[in-house]
Amino acid sequence: MKLGRLEKLDLRLLTSPRIASAGSLFAAMLAGNENTTTIGEETMGGYYGHNEHTPLEYKLPKSKIIKKFSVVNLEQDVPPKENQ
């Protein structure tokens, strides 16, 4: 990711499990740069990708047990990192 003037700075990126969606993608893209130090916990989206937030629900007919899961797997184009 080209950062322009930001490439000359030493950046500190604060992350949390409460970060999701575009914020998670932004954090992953920024964390892939050599001049960025990531501080905190993994975002809801993850560095390499995540299961999309589009839920699918299935109800078993006799027991009425309901199972919810996501059907989309998003993979982000980011450089490999040792700690991921």
N, C-alpha and C positions, 0 to 999 in steps of 0.2 A: 504494500500500500504506500503510495507516495504521500508524504506528509508536508512537503514544501518546507516552510520555515520551522516546523515542528521537528524535522529531522535533525536539527542542530541542538536540540534541547534534550536533557535527561528527564524523561517523563516518569511520573509515579501514577499508576492506575489503581484506584481503590475499587474493589469488586465485592459483591455480596450475592447470596442465593436469592435475594429479592429482585435482582436485575434480570429482566427477560426481554424477549422480542428484539427490537432494533438496538436497544441498549446492550444486549448480550452479544449481538453481531459486531457492534462497534468495539466493545471491549476485546473480543477475540481478534479483530483485525489490528487493533492498536497493540495488543499484547504480543503479536508476532514480530514486532520491530525490535531490533537489538538495543535501542536506546530507551526501552520501556521496562520498568520494574513493576510487576503486578503484586499488589498487597491485598490480602483478604481471602475470601473463600470463592470457590467455583460459582459462576453465575448459573442461573436456572437453565440457560441454553447450553452451556458447556463450550469448551474451546473448539473442538473439532466439529461439533454439531449437536443436534438434539432431536428428539421426537417432537413433531409439530404439535401444537395445541389444538388440534382438530379432533375432538373425541368421537369415538364410535362406541355405541352401547349395545350389548347383546343380553337378552333376558332368556334364561332357560325356561322352557314352557311348563314343566311340571313343578320344579322347585321354586320358581320365580326368582332365582338368584340372578342378580344383575352384575355384569362384568363390563367395565369401561376401559378403553385403551385408545391410544393414538394410532393413526394409520399412515402418517407421513414421517419419513426420516430425512431430516435436513442435514447435509454435510457442508461445512464451511470450507472455503479455499484459503487455508492459512498455513504458514510454514510450520514444520514439525518442531516441537519443543520437548526438551528432556523431561520436564516435570509434568507433562500431560499424558 
